[in-house]
Amino acid sequence: MTSAEPEHHLGQRQLNALLMRALAGLSAEHRAVVDLTYFHGMGYREIADIVECPIDTVKTRMFHARRRLRLLLGGRLEEWL
């Protein structure tokens, strides 16, 4: 184990905690779209089928979710969005 590994793991835990707090700040509808897109690799059509809404609604929810996450993250993790 190198001396950088503990720092890396700490950084990852802090990053995960930051992301989880930001996701908790989203509405259930917005959080579902983000979760299905980023953590389950689903496309908008597939998400629309799952949440039983039009694909344009999924796109709108993602737009607003990303905007809200940018505010909640304060510019951190910008490349993730």
Summary of the structure (lengths in Angstrom):
residues: 81
radius of gyration: 15.0
end to end distance: 31.8
largest distance: 50.3
contacts: 200
relative contact order: 0.14
helix: 74%
strand: 0%
